[in-house]
Each structure stands twice: as structure tokens, then as C-alpha cells.
């Protein structure tokens, strides 16, 4: 059914009707008082009669006069199917129905899923309606038009964008900056030794380990273990406490031993300091086994920090100097009482009565300290034995140990939450990125969520980046920034496992010479020059790889040295570059100017 006061196909008057009939379409002319002429298919005669009260002309075949179940719904539904978004007023005027009847009919069709209400046209006001099939068609054509407008950028543009998106070299400062970073990186597993040496210092300008302890002590962020490697390192992730269900993972195959079950039983009643746990022969081993299974955590990062300081860690930092006791008086803005200070300096010099009072004050302080040194130090200052030694673990510092919540999120809700975290973390999401983060169910599970989000206009799909695979999704703001942000010459050195490094995940590594190959390996460092890999330093630093000629050796060397100093790497020695001695190369000269020094066989660095 179509109505137009001046239908274009009737430009020839009555001849138009004859033309239609000659083309195989039976038509009749219906009249109604105060309405222009209307033409309709003969099979709609009964609908027009019953819905609009039109008097049918003589000669309509009897077969077309039988009533239908819902003539108003048929007419309004056909109008909706042949128009884009419309208002009830427009449909009523077109059909000659009252606005109230039209609105009621549209509401009835909406309950059947045939039409959808909303605000669809830019600049439109009030409620609009659209037929479900038409709306799907508009969405598909709009998405196709958006995809056609997008020309993929070069891979280096994605690397530059990711660094900005994740605040590499940004303006974040203090504990608040640490919290912002950890929320964005929630669920990302990285070597324990890399968090405080490379990942956090690259994003928080004034980062200090005490800031991380403060954030953890406030309870909004927790950390968990993923798996260990070597004897003194392992993969650790941070989680926003409020959304930990979405990012926490536990080892489904882990079965605790009898002693580990006993530990879990003790912690089930609440968090405990190490000295409060019952002594056990293998207490340290049991605690770390439970950490790597994703079952327990600590309210400071001190245990992981002590682990990373071991001989086998991937990024072994220089030990932080032990704070002088004269500076212990103020911590996180809390001023200790004079009695507590005296107790920490020499409790044995006080009288019995005053000593007991001082010990009580000092015990109260213990519960609020953030650890940048072994937790037993205050007890030792008070004259008691080291707390860790009393627990049978001479080398395990830390605050309170506690159970991690057991993930209990519905699989569908979990997939949606994980996808939202990935989009917040990367802006532009590819198959390689999801696989690098071990997305539950693989990229197929993420794709189903992303496709649905695209249909709802929450993300865009297209070929945004060259060499990043066909399945790419992005939030709208990320696409605009990826394509329109000005190119900046910027050189950064980050851990190869840093989520800001897209190579080996969203992007393939460029080809290198020799037998060594780059990878997202614990302990490795990559230097990105204007978004392109320029230098890859393997764990331990003995071997370096270049990706062709280094365009600006001075910038690469400076970025590497600054990163090593910021990470407090105590010493490093580079012997080979692409399988050949590094001495005598342009990069060697640049490294010497930046802060390395030469030895007979290698370039050496000391922080």
C-alpha cells in the first residue's frame, strides 16, 4: 500500500493506472471524503475497508473481500517496512488513521518484535519507530560505509598509539597514578621482576615501590600469581578488587597438599601476618605454591619484591637501600608517638612499665606499615627475634596473607567483562592481542561478544592496521586517535612483556638476521623508535638484535640507558649484536656516549 498526494508514477494521470495493470498489477481507484486519490493493490481491499472505513467501489472480486485478523497491523506494518525511521504522527497522516490508533497499533507490533522504538535520526526529537528488518539493513549499510571510509594505518602507528593509550611516558604521578595504571592493566600477567622495574616506572613519573604497597594496603587493588618460572620469578597480575571476578584466574588442576590445605584453613578465618601462621617445615614453598595457583595473596608487594631480588629473576633490580631508623617516624602521613619511636630505637632501655606501653604503640603501627623493607625490621629494633625466623621462613617478608576470592562469574558475563577490559586496555583489539592474553575460550569467544557490541554501535569493526589480521575491533575514540593523531618522533625502551608492546601479539616481529629471534620473553627489553622495533635486548643483555639499520643510534642508546637506570638494573654486559661483536659498531659508539663503558669483549653498564 502506498499513498502520495502527488505520486510520481501517476504523472500521466489515469494512464498510470492502466500501465500498472498492463504490467500485471491489478489496481483499483478508491475514494474517501476529504482525502486525495489513493491507489492500492486489490488484495488490500478488505484491509482498507475494515481499518480505514473506506467504501469499496463496485466490481471488487468476492475473493478479496474476506476480512483479515488485524487489518490495522497489516497496514501500519507495511508502512514501517517501506520507510526508514518515522514518527507515529507521520504514519497516521499517511494512512489517514488517528494518531491514537496508530500509536496503539505500533505498540502492539513492538510486542511482536516487528518494530522498534527509539531515537534514530540525527537531530530528531521525540520517539521514533522503525521496522526491525529496516533497522538491521540500515545498521549493515552504515557499518559497511564506515568500514569503507577507514584506510589501514602502518603497524608503527599502532605501536605509537598503544604507548599513548597506556600512558607510557605520560603525566601520571603518585599512588593515584599507580592505581590508574593497575586498573587499566587489570588481569595482565607479567614477570614479578618487571612490574616495579619497567612496567610501572614507564607510566608513573615518580614511581617508588612504597606507592604500590600503599595502593595494595588500601584494598582497592589485589595481586595474584599465575605461574612461576625459574627459582626466583613468576608471572603476577593485578586486579581491581570490585571487579576481581572478571580477571582472577585459578589453576583448575592444582591440588593442595596436606600442609597447604592446613594453610588455606588458617587463612579462611581471615588475613594473617606471617608470624600468626603455624610454623611448618616448608612454609615458604607452600605459600608460593598457593600463590602460583591463584589462591592466596598478600596486602603488600614485599614477598614478590623479595622474590624478584633473587638470583634467578628476569629483571633483577638493585636492592633499595634500607631506610634509616630516624626516618621511620612518618609513614603515609601518620606521625608516630614519641613512645613508639623510642621503642623502635631501643625498647630495652625503657622501664618495664613504659616499655610495655611503647610495645603496644609499636604493634599498632605494624598493622599500618607499607613494606619497602623486611617486615620483621621493626620487631628486631624492639629487641625481639626476627618475625620471619620465628615463623621458620628467614627470607620471606611481607604483610598479611589472605585468600583470594574464588571466581564465580557466569561464563557469558565473564566474556563480556573480559572484552570490555581488553578494549579499555588497548583501544584497538585484534585476534593476536586476545590470544596473547589467553582469553578464555579463545578469540572465537571474544569475537561473538565483539560482533554483538558492533551491532549495538558500541565498537567498530574494520581493517584499521596493516598486518594485524582481518578481525579488528575498536572503540570510536580509539579509531579517531589512531588515524588523526600527529606522528611524533619518540623513542622508548620497555619490557618485551609489557602490554604496551604490540609486537609478538597484535603485530608480527620484523625479520632479523642470524639464528636468534625476538619474542615476548621475560627479562627481554625492546626499544621502539617512532613505533618501529629498533633494538631487542635478550634476557641478561649478552645478545642484542637489530631490525635492519638503526636510524638514530643516539636516541636508541639514550632510551635504553634511561630505562635501565629507571629500572635500577645494577649491571649489564652486551657482547653481540646480530651474532657479531658489538664493539666497533655505530650502536656501540652511541651506547658509550649514553653511559656504557667498554671492556675487551663487551660493553658494560652499571647503574
Buried (B, 14 or more C-beta within 10 A) or exposed (E): BEBEEEBEEBEEEEEBBEBBEEEEEEBBEBEBEEEEBBBBBBEBBBBBBBBBEBEBEEEBEEEBEEEBEBBBBBBBBBBBEEBBBBBBEBBBEBBBBEBEBBBBBBEBBBEEEBBBEEEBEEEEEEEBBBBBEBBEEBBEEEBEEBEEEBEBBBBBBBBBBBBBBBBBBBEBEBBEBBBBBBBBBBBBBBBBBBBBBBBBBBBBBEBBBBBBBBBBBBEEBBBBBBEBBBEBBBBBBBBBEEBBBBBBBBBEEEEBEEBBEBBBEBBEEEBBBBBEBEEBEBBBBBBBBBBBBBBBBBBBBBBBBBBBBBEEBBBBBBEBEEEEBEEBBEBEEEEBBEBBBBBBBEBEEBEEEBBEBBBEBBBEBBEEBBBBBBBBBBBBBBEEEBBBBBBBBEEBBBBBBBBBEEBEBEEEEBBBBBBBBBBBBBBBBBBBBBBBBEBEBEBEBBBBBBEEBBEEEBBBBBBBBBEBBEBBBBBEEBBEBBBEEEEEEBBBBBBBBBBBBBBBBBBBBBEBEEEBEBBBBBBBBBBBBBBBBBBBBBBEBEBBBBBEEBEBBBBBBBBBBBBBBBBBBEEBBBBBBBEEEBBEBEBBBBBBEBBBEEEEEBBBBEB
